[in-house]
Amino acid sequence: MSPPPLQETILAKQAKKLAAELSELSFQQALALKDAAFTGMTKAQAREFDRRRDRISELCTLLGKVK
């Protein structure tokens, strides 16, 4: 069996990196929601939450295109 083409290898590495970023952002979102339940969110924290939410959406779209 021959190794996968270089392009597929690069795509696999990119997908793994994107998935790791998605996992980290999701973890941060969960922590932010947990903390917000007890202390609320400042405007800066809400902006960061929204920024992460937008990036999570981008990552899901990108990863949805990986074969």
C-alpha positions as CSV (number, residue, x, y, z in Angstrom):
1,M,0.0,0.0,0.0
2,S,1.4,3.4,-1.0
3,P,1.4,6.4,1.4
4,P,-1.3,8.9,1.0
5,P,-0.6,11.8,-1.4
6,L,1.1,14.8,0.1
7,Q,-2.0,17.0,-0.2
8,E,-4.1,14.5,1.8
9,T,-1.4,14.4,4.5
10,I,-1.4,18.2,4.7
11,L,-5.2,18.3,4.8
12,A,-5.2,15.7,7.6
13,K,-2.7,17.7,9.6
14,Q,-4.6,20.9,9.1
15,A,-7.9,19.2,10.1
16,K,-6.2,17.9,13.3
17,K,-4.9,21.3,14.1
18,L,-8.3,22.9,13.5
19,A,-10.1,20.2,15.6
20,A,-7.7,20.9,18.5
21,E,-8.4,24.6,18.3
22,L,-12.2,23.8,18.2
23,S,-11.8,21.6,21.3
24,E,-9.9,24.3,23.2
25,L,-12.4,27.0,22.3
26,S,-15.3,24.8,23.3
27,F,-13.6,24.2,26.7
28,Q,-13.1,27.9,27.2
29,Q,-16.8,28.6,26.3
30,A,-17.9,26.0,28.8
31,L,-15.8,27.6,31.5
32,A,-17.1,31.1,30.6
33,L,-20.7,29.9,30.9
34,K,-20.1,28.2,34.2
35,D,-18.5,31.3,35.6
36,A,-21.1,33.6,34.2
37,A,-23.8,31.6,35.9
38,F,-22.4,32.7,39.3
39,T,-20.7,36.0,38.6
40,G,-22.2,37.3,35.3
41,M,-20.0,38.5,32.4
42,T,-18.3,41.8,32.0
43,K,-18.6,43.5,28.6
44,A,-15.1,42.4,27.8
45,Q,-15.8,38.8,28.7
46,A,-19.0,38.9,26.6
47,R,-16.9,40.2,23.6
48,E,-14.4,37.4,24.1
49,F,-17.3,34.9,24.3
50,D,-18.8,36.2,21.1
51,R,-15.4,36.1,19.4
52,R,-14.9,32.5,20.4
53,R,-18.4,31.6,19.3
54,D,-17.7,33.1,15.8
55,R,-14.4,31.2,15.5
56,I,-16.1,28.0,16.6
57,S,-18.7,28.5,13.8
58,E,-15.9,29.1,11.3
59,L,-14.0,26.0,12.4
60,C,-17.2,23.8,12.2
61,T,-17.7,25.1,8.6
62,L,-14.1,24.3,7.7
63,L,-14.1,20.9,9.3
64,G,-17.4,20.1,7.6
65,K,-15.6,20.4,4.3
66,V,-12.8,17.9,5.1
67,K,-13.2,14.5,3.5
